[in-house]
Amino acid sequence: MAKARVLTPRADDFPRWYQDLINKAELADNGPVRGTMVIRPYGYGLWERMQQEVDARIKRAGAQNAYFPLLIPQSYLTREAEHVEGFAPELAVVTHGGGKELEEPAVVRPTSETIINDYFSKWVQSYRDLPLLINQWANVVRWELRPRVFLRTTEFLWQEGHTAHATEDDARTYAARIHQEVYADFMENVLALDVVPGRKTARERFAGAINTLTLEGMTGDGKALQLATSHELGQNFARAFNTRYLTKDGSQEYVWQTSWGSTTRMVGALVMMHGDDDGLRVPPRLAPVQAVVLAVKDDEAVVAKARELGERLTAAGVRVHVDDRTDMPFGRRAVDWELKGVPVRIEIGPRDLHEGTAVLVRRLPGTKEPTPLDALPTLLPTVLEEDQALLLTQSRKHREDHTVEVTTVQEALEAANTGWARIPWTALGPEGEAKLAEHGVTVRCLTTADGSVPHDDSQPGTTAVIARAY
């Protein structure tokens, strides 16, 4: 008997499938103001796990968490011309407060380079104060004209790191460290997402930066999604805010800076890059619930065994939820957990209990088989690691199968209809990039044949990754 359709098939309408899944898996709802979102408990649970993993990596890289105000004096944004020009169309500005017109309008935080640099200029006095490594977890507002839940919203959650260094080399090295040791490591080893590291072209880099490092992932419909970025800011903001330090030889020098961030877009990436026609597929290392134990029927012994097994699995280090809501149909509960992408379901009914087994359902490979109850606490950690590796392998294969090598702009445009293209940067260049942009196709990043990040656009062997993007 065919399984009843809960979601629009991805092949029929990918954007509709995405929205269906966000709703059916209870990840989020649209907020009351256009472009905003309400993140529901299960969706927020995914974000909390992402926060924990990313925050741990940020702290290992030496940064400390702080918090800066949501409201920023409008004059701050005008100090760095390229920065304000890049953000001007997206700003939300507060002109009244307490029933009165403000003497100076305040901008609702679109990003914090300006306000943080104002305080860096107070905190940095000498070389002994460097490097200064700060991160904050916060919300930001950028007025979005084409909103899509998690991917592009007027208000979203993120972390933003800001650092000051004594030399350009120190800043460049730290930006690369965040790019690789924080973001790339998290994407691949926790989210199980195949990502392509690279540098943005001058056309695509962050407003006010001299270099932007990025991680790009391929969605299920062959488009690109920017997942996290790390920027070298040079001395642009240091000069704008007069952030200088006393060197060892007694001279005054401007600091060199970085900024870097990742957002709730990662939840959308999880859906778009791992989801299938049956729902979300959550990598085990990320999953708030790695295994759900379902009592199939309202049987006292079955419910007791389900709860006992839950305790044993928890003791084995597995994140477990026991679903003993036997007043709800079993089929509905099973479908709900499948939609939510929980890696493992363990189903126990009267017959299973009699035989000393449970049905082990693995979401990622799609297998379903009887398994001895006593074996599960030992078996499950191994199963979860196998499925974690499988998901990354599938993600990488999808990207490789939908990426082609091309040599002309026209070939790149044709390839972007179904996936990605790779073209030598010498064959494309800024002129070719501008032609692609006329058709809604962008250079996602510049990379090299061995997958490393080129030092600059002129490095021999530099390749442009071309795609349509969300």
Order of alpha helices (4+ residues) and beta strands (2+ residues): alpha-beta-beta-alpha-beta-beta-alpha-alpha-beta-beta-alpha-beta-beta-alpha-alpha-beta-beta-beta-alpha-beta-beta-beta-alpha-beta-alpha-beta-alpha-beta-alpha-beta-beta-alpha-beta-alpha-beta-alpha-beta-beta
